């Protein structure tokens, strides 16, 4: 396996598998039939080097070499996870 030393992009998001987040189909006399009712929303943010106007994204403390134009991103896990 090759060692990854930079990231093409990253996504920061919340994940919720509850009925409130995914929604449920409800009968609605007011809205004229069936509707999808969602109680709250999840948020996700996509980040790329071009969005941040930097050359590349490298993991902070993950073995990435930081040079001019790089942006170090702290990750709570190893960028090269072990296969299982």
C-alpha positions in Angstrom: 0.0 0.0 0.0 1.3 3.4 -0.9 1.6 6.1 1.8 -0.7 9.1 1.3 0.9 12.3 2.2 -1.7 14.8 0.9 -5.5 15.1 0.6 -7.4 16.0 -2.5 -10.3 17.3 -0.3 -12.0 16.7 3.0 -15.6 16.8 4.2 -16.6 17.8 7.7 -20.1 16.7 8.5 -22.5 15.5 11.2 -24.1 12.1 10.9 -27.4 11.3 12.5 -29.3 8.1 11.7 -32.4 9.0 13.6 -35.9 9.3 12.2 -35.9 13.0 13.0 -32.9 13.6 10.7 -33.9 11.3 7.8 -37.6 12.2 8.1 -40.8 10.1 7.9 -43.8 10.1 5.5 -46.9 11.5 7.2 -50.5 11.9 6.2 -51.4 15.6 6.1 -54.9 16.9 5.7 -53.6 20.4 5.7 -51.1 19.8 2.9 -53.3 17.6 0.8 -52.0 14.1 1.3 -48.6 12.5 2.0 -45.6 14.6 2.8 -42.0 14.0 4.1 -41.6 15.6 7.5 -38.0 16.3 8.7 -37.6 17.6 12.2 -34.0 18.8 11.9 -31.2 19.1 9.3 -27.6 17.9 9.1 -24.8 20.1 7.9 -21.8 19.1 5.8 -18.9 21.3 4.5 -16.7 20.3 1.5 -13.2 21.8 1.5 -10.7 21.7 -1.3 -7.3 23.4 -2.0 -8.9 25.7 -4.6 -11.6 26.7 -2.2 -9.0 27.7 0.4 -6.6 29.1 -2.3 -3.7 26.9 -1.3 -1.5 24.5 -3.3 -2.4 21.3 -1.4 -3.8 20.0 1.9 -1.5 17.9 4.1 -2.3 16.1 7.3 -1.0 17.8 10.4 1.3 15.4 12.2 0.4 12.6 9.7 3.7 12.4 7.9 2.9 15.1 5.3 5.8 17.4 4.3 4.6 21.0 4.6 6.0 23.5 2.2 5.1 26.9 0.8 1.5 27.0 -0.2 0.4 23.9 1.8 -2.3 24.0 4.4 -2.0 21.5 7.3 -5.3 19.9 8.4 -5.4 18.3 11.9 -7.0 14.8 11.6 -8.3 12.7 14.6 -7.1 9.5 12.8 -4.3 8.2 10.7 -4.5 9.1 7.1 -3.3 5.6 6.1 -5.7 3.5 8.1 -4.9 -0.2 8.5 -7.0 -2.6 6.4 -9.1 -5.2 8.2 
